[in-house]
Amino acid sequence: MKPAPFEYRRPGSVEEALDQLAAYGADAKPLAGGQSLVPAMNFRLAQPAVLIDLNGVPELAYLRADGGDGLRIGAMTRQRAVERSALAAQAAPLVHEAMPYIAHPQIRNRGTVGGSIAHADPAAELPAVMLALGARFEVRNRSDARWIPAEQFFTGLFATVLEPGDLLAEIAVPAQPPRSGCAFEEVARRHGDYALVGVAAVVVLDGHRRCRDARVVLLSVGDGPVLAASIAQQLAGEELTPDAIRDAAEAAATRDIDPPSDIHASAPYRRHLAAVLMRRALTRAADPARTAATRVPT
Amino acid sequence: MIVEGAYRFEGPRQAVWDLLQDPDLLARALPGAQRLTRTGEDRYEGVMRAAIGPVTAGEFSVTVTLHDKVPPERFAMTLEGSGSLGFTRGGARVELREVQGGGTSMTYRAELRVGGRLAGLGQRLLDSVAKSMTRQGLDALRRELQARLAGGERQPDRSP
């Protein structure tokens, strides 16, 4: 199918893009990699009056170490670039580990980090990963720039705090704390399909190898990325034994999520899968955290 | 698709019943409802516009028929909607029960068939969208109820 008629703008700089976004307001939609927006337009599900193509703005595509060992990702950075980046693997291993789960290589060649976050699909990997890591997003418009923590950014089904005129410019992934580990798990019918359930986990231990913090975020079980709050409550101060991990995962699967049913999986199956994947992710994340705890003195 | 659940209103059953029979109020409370007009005894027609994420073009004409009414306890309705993106047909049952302490518990169960492009492309999201619209609608109804009760209308006989 073909999209409904639209106007096309191709700014060459961030400033120009922000001017155009401000000028067209709610009629305009920024185009990043186009891997969700363009199919939606072709099916005429989305009919924006103006497309503002960000592919001519090279200054939005970069991966950069920040001073504190974290990672800065320009919003237009291709997912494939993150997947192949040694810097990303070292500075943001959870982001790096999740990359191959995003659709297929062809899609990751075009799809961008910022595009996936701004689109806020409940089945998307990057919003969950960013929420687990406590990342922050720089949102710019013509009059100002502000930093929004991932906790406040996602507001519902395909919904974020972004207003007409706003542009997601940069993602700041904080440095890995000492004595920490992370893991990503996902099950899909076929590789590259939308996840039935996915889990991003970050575990931080204290000097006695007990759990200081465990942030577990699920995807495909709600309106957006869902933080499993029960996990941190139940594991704080505990040793991460297989029993403790299993109990926390079961509790979170019962209390923290209300997964949907569709033709691919029923809600009870998703709940079961969530418990299994949380257990696996926590077990794997705890392992490097323990190793790191023996190396890092208290 | 089945949408079911329970919701607790802080107010007397009769007030909740009145709320659910008021088309102007429902048009304000239902997410995306543009208008809802009474076109006959227990028959309403309206227009809904659904906007979910990048989907901006969904306008539906909707017909709702109420039947099996037992005020202020329960009613059933038949729903029909169609638009350029697809159609939906089905029915729902709503039951209101008084609960101890002065509130009203509403249980609802809707069975909806969704077809057309909407179903083909949006299958994985239908359940989430239905849940989210139901929650928004019920929260809006609760606010309307509180506003009505606070606005000096008939107060509950049994104060909590």
Interface residues (C-beta under 8 A of the other chain):
Chain A: K29 S36 L37 A40 F43 R44 L45 A46 Q47 P48 H119 A120 D121 P122 A123 G156 L157 F158 A159 Y194 G222 D223 D258 P260 S261 D262 I263 H264 A267
Chain B: I52 G53 P54 V55 T56 A57 G58 L85 R117 L121 Q123 R124 L125 L126 D127 S128 V129 K131 S132
